[in-house]
């Protein structure tokens, strides 16, 4: 939840930041992309840090890091200083989801993976949905800089609680009884030998991983439009005022939260009944991408803001049906390497996310506000085709020397 709160703040605050600091629309979108660039480039190094330190220490460290730079964004005095703070914020947040996935790998049974990932990603969308309204209220009362201070402090509090409560393995946690420990250990991958803690570059030989990564690139491009660009689109293309903008921008993300919760759960239920993990992951994800693409395009062409938002809610619901499934696949095919597998997937996803704001600024030149969304619709259909080629029942083979 906090990861997406911290990254979505800038989307709602951007009109005020641009006015205060004299930034153009193009420069403002670059501030979003520079975060995504740092976030993408450091996925694999951060996942490696997670392998070395373990999820308990690694997540506490990186959350404290990115929370500090979230707050420092409030101290920006020009585009260069803001770009620096946003890039370093992205570097810190880059390890969040790979290390979080790694933190689940020794705890979750195979029939729980999709739902577990749905819950964690639903948390992120709840954060994203709540943030525009909260930030609008803070800005109206205290200015845009205050919002970044508030959300940065929240992350520091979380880091302390996480380090106090979480343990890297069930055997280390005092609340796990003997029967639960035996059940978990019988169905989850054993820990990797300490001497094999280097990043497992062998996973890059997997065609399955490359297809997964290409699919997630398409997803990342689409998602970024609704996380950080949609508020600006509503304000400047649809003429929605700030107070209403925060409410309207939250609605698709709330619909996405429902999709998050359902996607992984439905996939796990299908897998449990059919015993066919490949089919269970594929059917939900393909349906979700087709549904998203089918509603993104008419939403962009709708004549009124209200119709656009309503259709966008269905589109983001479909898009988010795919998330728990997509993040369950690294657990399915990666085992104890799930953090590394998800880091590669998320690198490509966020390269798509980094490209999205830059493409948006270029595509809307001349008042063509519908073009970025038409591209997103096409990528949604492409993602569905790519997921048809993903086999979640085929683990990545790697030597555990």
Secondary structure, 3 states (H helix, E strand, C coil): CHHHHHHHHHHHHHHHHHHHHCCCHHHHHHHHHHHHHHHHHCHHHHHHHHHHHCHHHHHHHHHHHHHHHHHHHHHCCCHHHHHHHHHHHHHHHCCHHHHHHHHHHCCCCHHHHHHHHHHHHHHHHHHHHHHHHHHHHHHHHHCHHHHHHHHHHHHHHHHHHHHHHCCCCHHHCCCCCHHHHHHHHHHCCCCCCHHHCCCCHHHHHCHHHHHHHHHHHHHHHHHHHHHHHHHHHHHHCCCCCHHHHHHHHHHHHHHHHHHHHHHHHHHHHHHHHHCCHHHHHHHHHHHHHHHHHHHHHHHHHCCCHHHHHHHHHHHHHHHHHCHHHHHHHHHHHHHHHHHHHHHHHHHHHHHHHHHHHHHHHHHCCCCCCCHHHHHHHHHHHHHHHHHCCCCCCCCCCCCCC
